């Protein structure tokens, strides 16, 4: 005796629906966590820019008096940048190049995933960097 076709396919829609639901949850999780990573990366760049700006305010006053131009005090500038990074709760580094006029700050941080931890990704690494130049301007003209 043969069972009708409708009885043989009973439950197949349930399996398909369960599988499709899981796939949709994973796709939404990917979208949420990747957008969170992009936000964290923008935040890291912003922190790097603020730290570079803070470091750029540490001017070596003796250079301006001699008419040489604006230069940073390297020791104070790096210390100021690292203090800003520490207060922001991120790790990073600051370097001074260009004869003391260019400050580069790099930041490294992590984004803790919300959905991707289901598939084993607990965190995503983000980095950011910013550069600032210290210049002497007289009458709106760089000197």
Secondary structure, DSSP 4 states (H G I P E B T S, - for coil): -PPPHHHHTTTHHHHHHHHHHHHHHHHHHHHHHHHHHHHHHHHHHHHHHHHHHHHHT-B-HHHHHTTS---B-HHHHHHHHHHHHHHHT-EEEEEEETTTTEEEEEEEEEEE-SSGGGGT--EEEEEEEEEEE---EETTEE-
